[in-house]
Amino acid sequence: MAIDDPVQPVQGADTAPAPTTERRTTWSALRPLVLRMHFYAGLLIAPLLLVAAASGLLYSLSFQAEKFLYSHELQVPVGERSLPLGEQLEAARVAHPKGTVTAVWPSSEEGATTRVLMTTPEVEEGKSLAVFVNPYTAEVRGELASYGSSGALPLRTWLDELHRDLHLGDFGRHYSELAASWLWVVALGGLLLWLGRRRSQRGGARGLLVPERGATGRRKTLSWHGSVGLWAVIGLVLLSATGLTWSRYAGENIGAVQDQLGGATPVVSAALTEGGEADGGEHEGHEGGGEHKGMKGMDVGIDNALAAARQAGVDGQLSVILPTEGSGYVVKETDTNFPVHLDSVAVDPADGLVIDEVRFADYPMLAKLTRFGIDAHTGVFLGLANQLALAALALSLILMIVWGYRMWWLRRPTKERRLGAGRPMPRGAWRKVPVTALLPLAAVTALAGWFVPLLGISLLVFLVVDGVLGLVSRARARAA
């Protein structure tokens, strides 16, 4: 969000009669402080938010773009029957003999290809080579680099990395974390200012929710900025919170708190018991659904492992992780459309028996909410509806930033100073805040700054720079 307007006198401020209630007095004293913070945050952080919003908008549209761009790899004519998964896996291995298969995503609907994921020198570390196989003929339709649990293909991966770190690696992640750290502050600050402004004006709920009719100039811009912000504020705060969950610094704090509250995400255990250790080296018989020496001498094969998982109630859209030395198959549901299906089981490759299971219904509530939040942020929770909502939020944030900078520019000191710009609320607003409100506010700010480090550090830098500018300004005034 962006920059509010301090030009008009505020009812209940210093120039007005003292408010009649403590609530009114506290807000009257707090408003200039919130306004100054909103001004500087909007002015200095808005460029980062603009980049995040623009890249997020493109990312939200990439899901549908990938379906069109990679249709040859993703879709095939519907055949009479699907071949055993082992035969499809064998076809992918023959096409890429140097690759090591890590997982298989069986075709989950008619006309969809099976995706075989491999680690191979052809793709960089952290990504997989996805080999697309026709489930009816075992024809290899192509291969593409794949990233993440959602299977992002090159277009979406590139946009995801642009949104996350500007393709600058760990250094670039500071940009997105800084933007996410301030987004909720700017959004909630803007909400307080909009509600406070409209509370003293007529118009009721319509004046809050709908842009003012007949307004022109800066007033019209402010009306659109505030009304759109009110509609978008909940979504923006949720985007900020979910974005911070996997950030570098704040994410560690969030994860620690989640673990302490018993909200860690359960993980199915595929470890085999003593006596069922792998027979060393590569699984010789992974090709196709064939048997190979390994756990207790034999491997039942991927088709039998999948059948065991389905018999245990794990079905639908699946990911099958192949066994490694000392572990069995892991079969996971990956359907994130509502109602979600995210159960998982581990299968012993020696006898095809289920050795462990985790049901999504048994997740702690905090783990469920975390999963929903992250999936919603990445656009995979509710499919197209989720992606359109993300696009709408990103577009609204872009518009609010543009409107905010327009208000800042329209508030130039004089017409003669055409290169001038809007001024913030005067310094010293905090001195007028009652101690009963200032101390809790300072404590909450310090706690938020510690928990969200980049927010605290940047806020401290703002205060130091602002203080230095104030000293310089006063020195110049005395010299004059």
C-alpha positions in Angstrom: 0.0 0.0 0.0 1.2 3.5 -0.2 1.2 7.0 1.1 -1.7 8.7 2.9 -2.3 12.5 3.0 -1.4 14.7 5.9 -2.4 18.0 4.4 -5.9 18.4 5.8 -6.1 19.1 9.6 -7.3 16.1 11.6 -10.3 16.5 13.8 -9.1 15.9 17.4 -5.4 16.9 16.6 -3.5 19.7 18.3 -5.5 22.5 16.6 -8.9 21.1 17.6 -10.6 21.1 21.0 -9.7 18.2 23.2 -11.7 15.0 22.4 -14.3 14.0 24.9 -13.3 10.4 25.3 -10.0 8.7 26.0 -10.5 6.5 22.9 -10.7 9.6 20.7 -7.7 11.3 22.4 -5.5 8.2 21.9 -6.4 7.9 18.2 -5.9 11.6 17.7 -2.4 11.3 19.2 -1.6 8.1 17.4 -2.8 9.1 13.9 0.1 11.4 13.1 2.6 8.7 14.1 0.8 6.0 12.1 0.6 8.5 9.2 4.3 9.3 9.2 5.2 5.6 9.4 2.7 4.8 6.5 4.2 7.6 4.5 7.9 6.5 4.8 7.1 2.8 4.5 5.0 3.4 1.4 7.7 5.7 -0.1 10.7 3.5 0.6 9.3 -0.1 0.7 6.7 0.3 -2.1 9.3 -0.3 -4.9 10.0 -3.7 -3.4 6.3 -4.4 -3.0 5.8 -3.3 -6.6 8.3 -5.8 -7.8 6.9 -8.6 -5.6 3.3 -7.8 -6.8 4.2 -7.6 -10.5 6.2 -10.9 -10.4 3.5 -12.5 -8.3 0.8 -11.4 -10.8 2.8 -13.1 -13.6 3.4 -16.2 -11.4 -0.4 -16.5 -10.7 -1.1 -16.6 -14.5 1.7 -19.1 -15.2 -0.3 -22.1 -14.2 -2.7 -21.8 -17.1 0.1 -20.6 -19.4 2.1 -23.9 -18.7 -0.9 -26.0 -19.7 -0.9 -24.3 -23.1 2.9 -24.0 -23.5 3.7 -27.6 -22.5 0.5 -29.3 -23.8 2.5 -31.8 -25.8 4.3 -33.1 -22.7 1.3 -32.9 -20.4 -1.5 -34.3 -22.5 -2.0 -37.3 -24.8 -5.0 -38.9 -26.7 -7.0 -41.1 -24.4 -6.2 -44.8 -25.0 -8.1 -48.0 -24.2 -6.2 -48.9 -21.0 -3.2 -47.7 -19.1 -0.1 -49.9 -19.0 1.5 -51.0 -15.7 3.4 -48.2 -14.0 6.5 -50.3 -14.1 6.5 -50.4 -17.9 6.1 -46.6 -18.0 9.0 -46.3 -15.6 11.2 -48.6 -17.7 10.5 -46.4 -20.8 11.7 -43.3 -19.0 14.8 -45.1 -17.7 15.7 -46.3 -21.2 15.4 -42.8 -22.6 17.6 -41.4 -19.8 19.9 -44.3 -18.6 22.2 -41.9 -16.7 19.4 -40.6 -14.6 18.4 -41.8 -11.1 14.7 -42.1 -10.6 13.5 -40.5 -7.3 9.7 -40.4 -7.8 6.9 -41.1 -10.1 3.6 -39.2 -10.5 1.1 -41.6 -12.1 -1.4 -40.2 -14.5 -4.3 -39.1 -12.4 -6.9 -38.4 -15.1 -7.7 -39.5 -18.6 -5.4 -38.0 -21.2 -2.7 -36.9 -18.7 0.9 -38.2 -18.9 2.8 -40.0 -16.2 5.7 -37.9 -14.8 8.9 -39.7 -13.9 11.3 -37.5 -11.8 15.0 -38.1 -12.0 18.2 -36.6 -10.7 20.6 -36.2 -13.6 23.6 -34.0 -14.6 21.3 -32.4 -17.2 19.5 -30.2 -14.5 21.0 -28.1 -11.7 21.0 -29.2 -8.1 17.6 -28.7 -6.3 15.6 -29.5 -9.5 14.6 -32.7 -11.2 14.3 -33.9 -14.8 10.7 -34.7 -15.4 10.2 -37.3 -18.1 6.7 -37.4 -19.5 5.4 -40.8 -20.5 2.2 -41.7 -22.4 0.5 -44.1 -19.9 -1.3 -45.9 -22.8 1.7 -46.6 -25.0 4.8 -45.9 -22.8 6.0 -43.4 -25.4 8.2 -40.7 -24.0 6.6 -37.4 -24.9 9.5 -35.2 -23.7 11.4 -34.0 -20.7 11.5 -30.7 -18.8 13.2 -29.4 -15.7 10.8 -29.6 -12.7 11.0 -27.8 -9.4 9.2 -28.2 -6.0 6.5 -30.3 -4.7 4.0 -28.7 -7.1 6.1 -29.8 -10.1 6.7 -26.3 -11.5 7.9 -26.5 -15.1 10.5 -24.0 -16.6 8.1 -21.0 -17.1 6.6 -21.1 -13.6 10.0 -22.0 -12.1 11.6 -18.9 -13.7 8.8 -16.6 -12.5 8.8 -18.2 -9.0 12.5 -17.5 -8.7 12.0 -14.0 -10.0 9.3 -13.4 -7.3 11.4 -15.1 -4.6 14.9 -13.8 -5.1 15.1 -11.8 -8.4 17.4 -14.7 -9.7 20.1 -13.4 -7.3 20.2 -16.4 -5.0 20.4 -16.1 -1.2 21.3 -12.4 -1.5 18.1 -11.7 -3.5 15.9 -13.4 -0.9 16.4 -10.3 1.3 14.3 -8.3 -1.1 11.3 -10.6 -0.8 11.6 -11.1 2.9 11.8 -7.3 3.4 8.8 -6.8 1.3 6.8 -9.5 3.2 8.0 -8.1 6.5 6.5 -4.7 5.8 3.4 -5.6 3.8 1.3 -6.4 6.8 2.5 -3.3 8.6 1.7 -1.0 5.7 -1.7 -2.8 5.0 -2.9 -2.6 8.7 -1.6 1.0 9.0 -3.5 2.0 5.9 -6.6 0.3 7.3 -6.4 2.3 10.5 -5.9 5.6 8.6 -8.8 4.8 6.3 -11.2 3.9 9.0 -10.1 6.9 11.1 -10.6 9.2 8.2 -14.0 7.9 7.3 -15.3 7.7 10.8 -15.4 11.6 11.0 -17.1 11.9 7.6 -20.6 11.0 6.4 -21.4 8.2 4.1 -21.5 5.2 6.4 -20.4 1.8 5.1 -20.6 3.0 1.5 -18.0 5.6 2.1 -15.6 2.9 3.3 -16.3 0.2 0.7 -16.9 2.2 -2.5 -14.9 5.1 -4.0 -16.4 8.5 -3.5 -18.7 9.6 -6.4 -17.9 12.9 -8.0 -14.5 13.3 -6.4 -11.7 14.7 -8.5 -7.9 15.1 -8.3 -6.1 13.9 -5.2 -9.4 13.2 -3.3 -10.5 10.8 -6.0 -7.2 9.0 -6.0 -7.3 8.7 -2.2 -10.8 7.4 -2.4 -9.8 4.6 -4.8 -6.7 3.9 -2.8 -8.6 3.5 0.5 -11.6 1.6 -0.8 -9.5 -1.0 -2.8 -7.2 -1.3 0.2 -10.1 -2.1 2.5 -11.3 -4.9 0.2 -7.7 -6.3 -0.2 -6.3 -5.9 3.4 -7.1 -9.4 4.7 -5.6 -11.0 1.6 -2.5 -8.9 1.8 -1.9 -9.6 5.5 -2.3 -13.4 4.8 0.1 -13.1 1.8 2.6 -11.4 4.1 2.2 -14.0 6.9 2.4 -17.0 4.6 5.3 -15.5 2.7 7.3 -15.1 5.9 6.8 -18.8 6.8 9.5 -19.8 4.4 11.6 -16.7 4.5 15.2 -16.9 5.7 15.2 -15.2 9.1 11.6 -14.7 10.1 10.8 -18.2 8.8 13.2 -19.8 11.4 11.4 -18.0 14.2 8.0 -19.0 12.9 9.1 -22.6 12.6 10.5 -22.6 16.1 7.2 -21.3 17.5 5.2 -23.8 15.5 7.3 -26.7 16.8 6.9 -25.4 20.4 3.1 -25.2 20.0 3.0 -28.8 18.7 2.2 -27.8 15.2 5.0 -29.5 13.3 3.9 -31.3 10.2 3.9 -35.1 10.6 6.0 -37.1 8.2 5.5 -40.7 7.4 8.4 -43.0 8.3 9.7 -45.2 5.6 12.7 -46.5 7.6 12.9 -50.3 7.6 13.4 -52.4 10.7 16.7 -54.2 11.5 17.2 -57.2 9.4 15.5 -55.5 6.4 18.5 -53.5 5.3 19.2 -52.9 1.6 21.6 -55.3 -0.1 23.9 -52.3 -0.9 24.4 -50.3 -4.0 21.8 -49.5 -6.6 18.4 -51.2 -6.8 19.2 -53.5 -9.7 15.7 -54.4 -10.6 14.0 -51.0 -10.4 13.6 -51.2 -14.2 9.9 -51.6 -14.9 8.0 -53.4 -12.2 10.6 -56.1 -12.0 12.0 -57.6 -8.8 15.5 -56.8 -7.5 17.7 -57.8 -4.7 17.2 -55.5 -1.7 15.1 -55.5 1.4 14.8 -59.1 2.6 16.0 -60.2 -0.8 13.2 -59.0 -3.1 11.3 -56.0 -4.3 7.6 -56.3 -5.0 7.8 -53.5 -7.6 6.2 -50.2 -7.9 2.8 -51.5 -9.1 2.4 -53.7 -6.1 3.5 -51.0 -3.8 1.0 -48.7 -5.4 -1.7 -51.3 -5.1 -1.0 -51.7 -1.4 -1.3 -47.9 -0.9 -4.6 -47.8 -2.7 -5.9 -50.7 -0.6 -5.0 -48.6 2.5 -7.1 -45.8 1.2 -4.4 -43.6 -0.4 -5.6 -43.0 -4.0 -6.3 -40.3 -6.5 -3.6 -37.8 -7.4 -0.4 -39.5 -6.1 3.4 -39.2 -5.9 5.4 -42.4 -5.4 8.8 -42.0 -3.9 11.1 -44.9 -4.7 13.0 -46.7 -2.0 16.6 -46.1 -1.1 18.9 -48.1 1.0 17.3 -48.6 4.4 13.9 -47.2 3.4 10.7 -48.3 1.6 8.3 -46.8 -0.9 6.4 -43.7 0.1 3.1 -43.1 -1.6 1.6 -39.7 -1.0 -1.7 -38.0 -2.0 -1.1 -34.6 -3.6 -4.6 -33.4 -4.3 -4.7 -29.8 -2.8 -8.1 -28.9 -4.2 -10.8 -28.7 -1.6 -11.5 -31.1 0.1 -7.8 -31.8 0.2 -6.4 -35.4 0.1 -3.0 -35.5 1.6 -2.7 -38.9 3.3 0.5 -40.9 2.9 1.8 -44.4 3.6 5.1 -46.2 3.6 5.3 -49.7 2.0 7.9 -52.3 2.6 9.5 -53.2 -0.8 10.1 -56.8 0.4 6.5 -57.9 1.0 4.3 -54.9 0.0 2.9 -54.4 3.5 2.2 -50.9 4.8 4.7 -50.1 7.6 3.5 -46.6 8.5 0.8 -44.1 7.6 -0.1 -40.5 8.2 -3.6 -39.2 7.7 -4.2 -35.5 7.0 -7.2 -35.7 9.4 -4.7 -36.4 12.2 -2.5 -33.3 11.5 -2.4 -30.8 14.3 -4.6 -27.8 13.5 -1.6 -25.5 13.2 0.0 -27.8 10.7 -3.2 -27.9 8.7 -3.4 -24.1 8.7 0.2 -23.8 7.7 -0.2 -26.2 4.8 -3.4 -24.4 3.7 -1.6 -21.0 3.9 1.4 -22.0 2.0 -0.6 -23.8 -0.7 -2.8 -20.8 -1.1 0.2 -18.5 -1.4 1.7 -20.7 -4.1 -1.6 -20.9 -6.0 -2.2 -24.7 -5.6 -4.8 -24.8 -2.9 -8.1 -24.3 -4.9 -6.8 -24.5 -8.4 -8.0 -21.8 -10.8 -10.0 -19.9 -8.1 -6.9 -19.6 -6.0 -4.8 -18.4 -8.9 -7.4 -15.7 -9.9 -7.6 -14.5 -6.3 -3.8 -14.2 -6.2 -3.9 -12.2 -9.5 -6.6 -9.9 -8.1 -4.6 -9.2 -4.9 -1.4 -8.6 -6.9 -3.2 -6.2 -9.3 -4.8 -4.4 -6.4 -1.5 -3.9 -4.7 0.0 -2.6 -7.9 -2.8 -0.1 -8.3 -2.6 1.1 -4.6 1.1 1.7 -5.0 0.6 3.7 -8.2 -2.2 5.7 -6.5 0.0 6.3 -3.5 2.8 7.7 -5.5 0.4 9.8 -7.4 -0.9 11.3 -4.1 2.6 11.9 -3.0 3.4 13.7 -6.2 0.2 15.8 -6.2 1.1 17.0 -2.7 4.0 19.1 -3.9 4.7 22.1 -1.7 4.0 24.8 -4.4 3.3 25.0 -8.1 6.6 26.8 -8.6 8.6 23.9 -7.1 7.7 21.4 -9.8 10.4 19.1 -8.8 9.4 19.0 -5.2 7.4 16.2 -3.6 4.9 15.5 -0.9 6.0 16.0 2.7 5.5 13.6 5.5 3.8 14.4 8.8 6.1 16.6 11.0 8.5 14.9 13.3 7.9 14.5 17.0 4.4 12.9 16.7 5.4 10.3 19.2 5.8 12.9 22.0 2.0 13.6 21.9 1.1 9.9 22.3 -0.1 9.2 25.9 2.4 7.1 27.9 -0.3 4.5 28.5 -0.5 3.9 24.7 3.2 4.7 23.9 4.7 2.0 26.2 2.6 -0.9 24.9 3.2 0.3 21.3 6.9 0.4 21.9 6.9 -3.1 23.4 4.8 -4.5 20.5 7.1 -2.8 18.0 10.2 -4.2 19.7 8.7 -7.7 19.8 7.7 -7.6 16.1 11.2 -6.3 15.2 12.8 -9.1 17.0 10.5 -11.8 15.6 10.7 -10.4 12.1 14.4 -9.3 11.9 14.4 -7.5 8.6 11.4 -5.4 9.8 13.2 -4.4 13.0 16.5 -3.6 11.3 14.9 -1.5 8.5 12.7 0.3 11.0 15.8 1.1 13.1 17.6 2.4 10.0 14.5 4.6 9.2 14.5 6.1 12.7 18.3 6.8 12.7 18.2 8.4 9.3 15.1 10.4 10.2 16.7 11.6 13.4 19.9 12.6 11.6 17.9 14.6 9.0 16.0 16.3 11.9 19.3 17.3 13.5 20.6 18.6 10.2 17.4 20.6 9.6 17.5 22.2 13.0 21.2 23.1 12.6 20.5 24.8 9.3 17.6 26.7 10.8 19.8 28.0 13.7 22.5 28.9 11.2 20.0 30.9 9.2 
